[in-house]
Amino acid sequence: MNGSNFLKRTLLMVIGVMGVMSAYAQQIAVNGVVRDAADNSPIPGVSVVIKSTTRGAVTNYDGEFQLSANQGDVLVFSFIGYTTQEVAAAANMQI
């Protein structure tokens, strides 16, 4: 086998592996409502960020949020006066 064929096969294998890896990193829709544990009222203005990124959302007046994440990404919920919570994103999750 000459060097050119080896290089072509190696590149094709790397591209194939990258294609498989990207299939596992499919985006999922994550949405929910953030509520106060004490009285179950919705909390507007909560920051919902994918950990170690700058991607995220802020809850609306009704405490609702929506964003796209990869399965297993960690979502960080934070709001002044409340304990920060971390939750793993999953398809069909209820928050």
Summary of the structure (lengths in Angstrom):
residues: 95
radius of gyration: 19.9
end to end distance: 55.9
largest distance: 71.8
contacts: 221
relative contact order: 0.19
helix: 23%
strand: 34%
